[in-house]
Amino acid sequence: MLRLLRSVMMVMILIIKPGLLVSVNEAHLSYGHYQTSCPNVEALVKDTLVPIFLTDATAPASFLRLLFHDCQVQGCDASILLNSERRNIGPEIISSKNFMIRNRESIGLIKSVVESECPGKVSCADIIALAAKESVAFTGGPQIQVPLGRKDSTSSSYKQADIWLPSPQVSVDGMLQIFRSKGMNLQESVAMLGAHTLGVGHCLNIVDRLYNPKHTKINPASANDMLEKDYEALLKMQCPTRVPLTNLTFVPNDITPLTFDNQYYRDIIYGRGLFGIDSRISKDPRTSPVVKSFADDQN
């Protein structure tokens, strides 16, 4: 399991710019980037996060999602934090793909704490990466060293988010194409979906799969996303209507949504994948061997 956890985190934190998964040296990142300018930055981030984690058990998942959504669109540059203003009309945060992105304000809180000790030294992009790192460790994952030195962007685009963020209904071909364009191989692409081990999904994103009888006919990719019957019944209890009563209704991604583990892969093998893409990667002949490898990996 440690191999899986490291795969997910290292793939996420090394997505530096669009279309390329680069090494630490190539990206001018380093493990001691703030050694002289802000040596306590990691401790400051961790100490600020702990109260957030203790008051909101779902916060770690939100920070991991925040990192992915930031890095997947024009690189790890904190552009996910930008709001609409005169010089940045139509920022990526307004994309429907960023529905229910949370804890952006917490990054601002952490930034203010860091600024009080190291003014003008640490980027928000690095704070997002460190928050995700601490989220993984707090939920039972490994302690991973994160290379630092990212720069913050001053612009973003919802159109880019619409293109580069995969939807829950994406096909395996579509998923692989999106991640391949970021320099990821097959195993890394499947590892990325392992981030679904934390957190919840929203009924809004699964009701079509549950209730639309034409779903399979109009979406050929759905042929491999059949649900285990008892799990399907459970989802329908939690999402009882075709139109969710509120956008806030949610269901766990797997049976251990607060723990960073490989339960996600074990679940999807048995037809308990929340999203269509979860089920599809367990059936597709290209990705299913990787899914099984991660599901069996206890080390």
Secondary structure, 3 states (H helix, E strand, C coil): CHHHHHHHHHHHHCEEECCEECCCCCCCCECCCCCCCCCCHHHHHHHHHHHHHHHCCCHHHHHHHHHHHHHHCCCCCCHHHCCCECCECCCHHHCHHHCCCCCHHHHHHHHHHHHHHCCCCCCHHHHHHHHHHHHHHHCCCCCCCCCECCCCCCCCCHHHHHHHCCCCCCCHHHHHHHHHCCCCCHHHHHHHHHHHHCCEEEHHHCHHHHHCCCHHHHCHHHHHCCCCHHHHHHHHHHCCCCCCCCCCCEEECCCCCCCCCCHHHHHHHCCCCCCHHHHHHHHCCCCHHHHHHHHHCCC
